[in-house]
């Protein structure tokens, strides 16, 4: 395994196709959309460049400000709720995990004892 991962050609051969597919499926449409954000028009009439006018119109729109403010409040409330829920659930899960680990270790210890007794 170390021989394969130490060989740069093997890494390129293994990762190359995956990176190519990822680029075609994810990155190309994102870059294409970014390019369209600097234009005005449609597929029937064609597109014309208008620079950053779309972005300035976006920043001046009060609905965008309302949406961003709502999203920020929602993210804070949901994150706080998840943290509180995690802290409330953690003690029970920790106790259960340690109990299961203790039982597992005890069964392995007993199994090892049985194997040693049989081997005598």
N, C-alpha and C positions, 0 to 999 in steps of 0.2 A: 504494500500500500504506500509506503513512504517513497519507494522508487517512482511510482506513478505520479504522486503529488509533487515530487521534487523535479519532475521533467516539465519544462515550460511548454513544450510542444503538446504533451498529453493534456495539460491544463487547457491550452487553447483549443485543442480538438474536442474536449468534453464541454467546455463552456461556450465556444463559438456559436454553435447552432442555437443554443438557448438564448444567448444574448441577441442574436439576429432576430429570432422570432419575437422576443420581448420588445426590441426596438421597433419592429414593424407593427406590432399590435398596440403598443402603448405610447411610445415616444413620437412616432410620426404623426398620429392624429392630434396629439397635444401641440406640437409645433405648428401644424397646419391650422389649428384653431387660433393659436396666438397670432399667426399671420392674418387670418380673417378679421381679428379684432381691430386691426388698423385700417379696415376698408369699410365702404358703405355700398350697398347694392344687394342684388340677388342673382340667382343663376339665370334668370330669363333676360334681365336688362344688363347684366354684367356687374362687375365690381370696380369701384374707383377708390383710390387711396384717399383717406382723410386724416391721416396722422393720429394724433391722440385725442381727437374730438369725441370719440366714443367714450373714452375714459373720463374726460372732463364732464361730459353729460351724465355719466354714471355717478361721479362724485357729487354733482349738484342735485341729484334726485333725492327728495326727502323719503321716498319709500325704501330706498337702499339704506339710508341711515336708520330707519325704523327696523328693518330686517337685521342689520348688523347688531343693533342694540339688543333686540330680542334674542338673537343667537348667542351673544355674549352672556346675557342673564341666564339663558337656558343651560349653557355649558357650565356655568358656575354652580347652579342649583343641582344639576345632575351629577357633577363631579363630587360635590359635597355629600350628596345622598349616597353615592357609591362608597365613599370613604367611611361614612358613618355605618352603613350596612356591613361593610367589610370588618370594621372593628367590632361590631356586635356579633357577627357570625364566627369570627376567628377563634375565640376561646373554645367553643364547642368543637370546631373542626380540629383544633390543635390537640385537644384531649383525645378525640376519636383517633386521630392519626398516631399519637403516641401509644394508645392502647393497642391498636392494630400492629404497630411496630414491635411492641413488647411481646404480643402473642406470637408474631412471626419469628422473632428471635428465640423465644422459648421452644417453639416447635422445631426449629433448626437445631437447637441445643439437644433436645430430646432425640431427634433423628440421628444426630452424630453419636450420642450415647448408645443408641440401639445398634448402630453399625459397629461401634467399637466392641460392644458385648458379643455380637455375633462373630466377629473376627477372632476372638480368643479361643 
